[in-house]
Amino acid sequence: MLKFFELNSIRSRMVSGFLFLTFLILVLSLVSIYIMENTSRVAGIHSKISQLEIYTLNLIKSDNDFFDLEVTNEDYFKTRQSHFLKVRDSLNAFVKVELAGLLHEIRRNDYSIQSNLLSLDSTLMLYNRKFDRLEGLVYQKGFKDYGLEGEMRLHAHALEELDIDNHNIVNILNLRRHEKDFFLRHDTAYIGAFQERYAVLHTALQNSKNNAEGISHLDEYRRIFLQLAAIQKAIGLSSHDGVRSELNTLTSSLSNQYYRLSNYSYDKSLSAQDNGRIFYFITLIGAIFFSLLSGYWISKRLSEPIARLSRLVDDALNSRSEKRTDFTMRNAANEINTLTSSFILLMDQARDQMKDIRGKSKELKTKNKQLRALNRELDNFLYSTAHDLRSPLSSLLGLINLMRYENKDGSLKEYLAMMEKSIHRSEYFISQIVNFSKNKRMKIAPEPIQLDVLIEEIFEQNSFVEGFDRIERRVNINHNHVFYSDKNRVTILFNNLISNAIRYADVTKENSFIEINARISPTEIAIVFGDNGIGIQPEHLDKIFDMFYRADYNSKGTGLGLFIFRETIKRLNGDVRVESQPDVGTNFFLRLPNLYRPITSDAEAELLSKMPLESHSN
């Protein structure tokens, strides 16, 4: 066995530790099973006692519901059948079965509560006998037209229908009042008052002629009343006497017996748990001790070489020196030596790769620097070229206008118009390039913007576009807060939207419109720009912001406008969403941050003082 542990292999060392750990787990499992079975057995008895108590309480509740509801239920007195009695019989049978099963288990496990359970069984039997007697008295008593109460009411109604003088009628009414007072108040004084009123009425009826039938009804009425009074006394004039008092006493006795049983089972359960914890704790301490002892021994043979290798690897990785680290390992397993050799080879390869990466990284930084310089030159060239191209285009427009005024040949007008349209298109393309260049080069410069004035200026700038005059403008801006942003970029946004809406208006519609709604808050502006133009086909919606993308070759645009529009929104940290239906119109939903900053100049303060702070619409 010792020779096995001396093998220079991780597997042999791991197997030894695994076997010992398996043995500890097996011991702990057996202890846990014993503790769980003992605790579960005691807890099961406690649970059964609690369940038996619950069913007994439900039985008593069903009895109380019977006395509260069925004593005034005519169907019960008619058939002597009751839902509460059926529930009671079912609960009583279940309690008997459960109690018998619990007694059997107690005898088998030799617990000292057998006498308590037998006493509980006797009390339940006595309680059931008392309830049966009380139910019989209630049924005999009756209600309304049933039982003794029904018979008494028949004789009372017969007395009330007698042909007698008013004085005797008053005596009958007083007699009935004493009867009702007794059953309502349960006071025996009303029995004496009833007897006195009976004697007076009986004498009066005897002195009258032809009242034999009345005297017979009166005697029966009195007999049944006294019989009902005796039944009521047997039931109990209050909760402190009669059968009701006996049932209450038995209920209290049952409650006390269940309380003692529950306390005993609970204490027994706690005792079993405590004994189990002590036994488990002792076993666990022993297992931990032997585990630590074996772990220390295994670590000396297995973990220590691995820990040393890990430290050497960390030192080698954190060291910037190109000198090789000494990885000589003593008493290491074969697998550790193989791993060490592989790591040394990997480190040599990593050093060579790092040298190559540092060289290429330096070369990449140089090329990036050159590329940024080239981009700056390209932006400057693009911006300068766009401005230089505008001058000859403006001159060409002037020459075309001179030719239009001086030329008398009408056939040239069409060609002049085509030339003018082409120049305007080129000029618009150049302005788009300038806007794109500005958006990339210029930093964001927030300033207060009077949005309604800005929109009006952009409409005026686009007044030369064909179809401008037939478009209705609807502008609604909420000025509850001042809007701060980069004015040049906001101008680019609205110029693109307005010019596109004019160019792509639907000429077949009688009323064309552009509607702009803007709501300004302290943190952002929400803009809805809509028109009822020709709309955009669904297959083009996800591509309209691509550079040089046009829905068809006959499009009037350059394919740059909406690309510059989206890039400008990105530059302002905003977002845009588009909804469109062909032949219905298009809606752009924009959100831009409100770049509020403190006032820094008198001119800016004067501008803010002139800006309205209420809704404005055109």
Secondary structure as UniProt FT lines:
FT   HELIX           2..5
FT   HELIX           10..69
FT   HELIX           70..72
FT   HELIX           74..79
FT   HELIX           83..109
FT   TURN            112..113
FT   HELIX           114..141
FT   TURN            144..145
FT   HELIX           147..160
FT   HELIX           166..185
FT   HELIX           189..207
FT   HELIX           212..235
FT   TURN            239..240
FT   HELIX           242..298
FT   HELIX           299..303
FT   HELIX           304..318
FT   HELIX           334..406
FT   HELIX           410..412
FT   HELIX           413..441
FT   STRAND          446..449
FT   HELIX           451..461
FT   TURN            462..464
FT   TURN            466..467
FT   HELIX           468..470
FT   STRAND          471..478
FT   STRAND          483..486
FT   HELIX           487..503
FT   TURN            507..508
FT   STRAND          512..520
FT   STRAND          524..531
FT   HELIX           538..543
FT   TURN            544..545
FT   TURN            547..548
FT   TURN            553..554
FT   HELIX           561..571
FT   TURN            572..573
FT   STRAND          575..581
FT   TURN            582..584
FT   STRAND          585..593
FT   HELIX           602..610
FT   STRAND          616..617
//
